[in-house]
Amino acid sequence: MLKRTVPSTGDLLPVVGCGTWQTFDVGASASEREPLRDVLRTLRDNGGSLIDSSPMYGKAEAVIGDLLDDTGMRAKAFTATKVWTRGREAGIAQMTRSMRLLKAESLDLIQVHNLLDWQIHLPTLRDWKEKGRIRYVGVTHYTSGAHEQLTSILRTEPIDFVQFNYALDDRVAERSLLPLAAERGIAILVNRPFGQGALIRRLSQRPVPDFASEIGCTTWAELALKYLLADSAVTCIIPATRQPGHMESNARSGADPLPNAQIRRRILAAAGL
């Protein structure tokens, strides 16, 4: 898997990670957890490391905390979560709980989820960064309607990561967020890389174009992810899945060759976009 630089430190991060919204909100039974254990093993075996979660995601943080130990992945995992509440003290309590659930004394990244009370939480996150409790500070959103606010924050606030929506059928980020983050030296995590899910369901009715083999793709899902990774500003994409086979396919998308500008245009044309 390819790796890209986190601009604020120069550290390298594999370009495909794993989101956990809905998919990791499960109970303790073997039937529920074994597929997720295999998802993380597949991510690890293919060179990936980033796992993204949130207190908003039900039991996901606790499940990740257990599975990192079960898979032996903890030492190499890049663990990211979020703060999603109002008020300084409530934020501190929530982040402390997240660290306990994730069974971690420090985390790689905490992000302000959907910009909720971001003016209050960013100073706390910077304080935690200075104290070594986290390595990186970030902000997130998942709708294009929030891109203007994200742009304003990127221009004025010293942050390490920004996470936002970007997909074949949702390319608003190409207008300003992607080039601005690159200009400001801010790492980008892409959520919703398959849009709302309807994109892949629709494309599955179309034959995979012949030129897909030129960039090592056999499915529309792989083409959709490679299109995003072809923008060098993207640091890591985080599609969520509970299926090890899908994780394997996602991980393959993070390897060379990536599409050039001409092939990106052909992907859009073939997808009817």
Steps between C-alpha positions, in 0.01 A plus 500: 500500500614850419580742783470876510657762719318665789615856429526623859750229599631331188378162626368255242145367508359217283240637261213262584355467848178376655197699609275352768170688484215243533727209407680465837200573724449137603473287811746256654397178326750312286264510201491880513866560570683242293432672165626829646808328637565376147443850359776638724730209423445560129575869542819413688611229258461739206708772660221722635493648848240776550178418686254786541222506759289731717293498822208550260553151358336302778722218630764544229775645721470215751497242221813652347671504839442127535582407142828691490623265770341190343667566165838609636455819303520753782868587464467581128149646491436868441202553729272798440184602680298816557345730758127551449340700778460856625711664768861474607453272798258274316753475218780404735280238666398356163855482367620340823227239466598437137858432602378258764277316252780488245734376776757764411710736710544722194339524157627595158218737412194658660272705276211734575207303361279696258650824637283477813623772741833503316608836645485344848658165420796605284687670790455183708627284216807720456568476873473122483735500201758703691474256790546197274152357550432526125726545199267688270202739510223503240148605400235312302173523316312277260284735293588739221295769669771524767789548256486879523541483878778243469676728252485788747646283778780373277595857417515618861569207734819295542375142456667182380208314338170578333241234417219552249282334237633433151379246245462444127148646516585758768794703374429836666823465699700540179395866476672632812558261789747269328726773359475710818598213728796423276602868505469519879684173565202321655452124463169388348284205605216420259173374642205372297729404208213303348255787543179387666547142382258537211794580271646149508156338484429701186840439343474126568237495224764619251787289369841591639672690216781324315755767593461411870765232459753769406497618862456159663124522564243223464196673659324835498575537871874483430467753218306734728768488769792533259337807349515667844854390577621639168478843664831526684343728764304201635692340784271207584153376409292326768217290353305317768435128464424191703600264219863380475464455124404862460794603717728298272361676194526842665861433591586400143380841391784654697772353279658631182417574226264789568304660216641800319281796404387338177393176667321695774293666230428160346386367839252785534375454147458125544310564824271746322616789718 
